[in-house]
Amino acid sequence: MDRFAQEQVRKWTSAQRRKPLIVRGARQVGKTWLIEHVAATGFASVVKVDLEKRRDLHVHFGDNLDPKVIIRNLELDSGVRILPGKTLLFLDEIQACPRAIMALRYFYEQMPELHVIAAGSLLEFALGEVSVPVGRIQYLHIYPMTFREYLLGIGNEVAAECAARHPSEVDEGMQRQLLKELKTYLFVGGMPECVQVYRETGSLVEAFKVQAEIIGSYRDDFAKYAPRVDHACLDTVLLSVARQVGEQIKYTRLDEHHSGPTNRRAFELFCKARVIHKIASSDPSGLPLRATANEKRFKAAMLDIGLMQSLCQVPVDMELRHDDLLAIYRGRLAEQFVAQELIASHSSEIFYWARETRGSSAEVDYLAVRDGRIVPVEVKSGAGGSLRSLHLMLNNYQNCPEGVVLYSGTYARRPEQRLTFMPLYYAASVGDPRAEVV
């Protein structure tokens, strides 16, 4: 499996000025694989400490957080010398031992020459329990495999190369072929184990089995959220959000058997666990978009499109017959796909635009940022239609010189309308500063 984060990990290992690195992300997105198969190369030895399985080792991160003392104890336990420049110290599932997170500060201050890397799921919960001084730790966020990573993962390097090129440079036949490949991705998704199983078997059914197992493991994690929120509420909220991708979320509608505040706590726990991403509305009058975000008006996206369709029990046989990707599951999978790709390229934070006035409302699906300008993004089923909300936004916000429409067709420019129509597969690069609209 090739992951685009590999290059960031390699830069970290070779950097002269280096801080301990925490690899963050939801369960089973490939954090441990990335460390063991990429970061570990080039070292004479790797000492891996799984702090969830080996809770007996938590004692080494007790009252004394002196790195030399910790290293001496870990050497005795592993039987391996831990030598700066030659050994990679890997603290896996670090969220299970909050004191180990605190210890990273002292590794940076007192032993900066040692390569220390950590990974953890449900890490946001642990980070809320300890004080991590700013500037002493680096973070790397890992997400499910993007469409391009998926193409590489199944061995289709030619398609991955074409998907990376601006659509204006790709012939229409290849653009349509990539859209066909994207249809399969909408159901396989980007969880690495699902992609691996699909590559090995060529079977969607086998990939679906893995998705069910991953969802089951997430449900097992519900016990770790208790007693904060009732398990039944968590289950219902998760399913409700999956079914409402692309819609404005109202807490009271997520679970009718629980109160709005209870549903909100469940929703926020899933956001903390990175199973759900909150997408707030924002006024595109200027940057950063976070400065004008309205936290009370928001949509949501799931961690992974494959897990989403599995939760919703999308009728695959029926939906695969659609040629228009925006017709699949009433367009919800397309909206999830775009959100997921933008989240991976925008480091988890994306926004949309919504305006409600008496007798009139308008909404643009997503806001991307490119070259210091805001790019409104609409996900539409065809090149026709009024695109009223998109035109309204372009006319009212000078910081938005052009809009992008992602659809199931090939590349087209409409300069008189200040619009570019892009094939849906190119969603990740809409906000990429390296991608210029021709």
ABEGO torsion letter per residue (X at the ends): XBBAAAAAAAAAAABABBBBBBBBEBBGAGAAAAAAAAAABGBABBBBBBAAABAAAAAAABABABAAAAAAAAAAAAGBBBBBGABBBBBBGAAABAAAAAAAAAAAAABAABBBBBBBBGAAAAAAABBBBBGABBBBBBBBBBAAAAAAAAGBAAAAAAAABBAAABBAAAAAAAAAAAAAAAAAEABAAAAAAAAAAGBAAAAAAAAAAAAAAAAAAAAAAOAABBAAAAAAAAAAAAAABGBBBBAAAABAABBAAAAAAAAAAAAAAGABBBBBBBBAABOBAAAABBAABBBBBBABAAAAAAAAGBBAAAAAABABAAABGGGAAAAAAAAAAAAAAAGGBBBBBBBBBBGBBBBBABBBBBGGBBBBBBBBABABEAGAAAAAAAAABAABABBBBBBABBBBBBAAAGBBBBBAAAAAAAABAABBBX
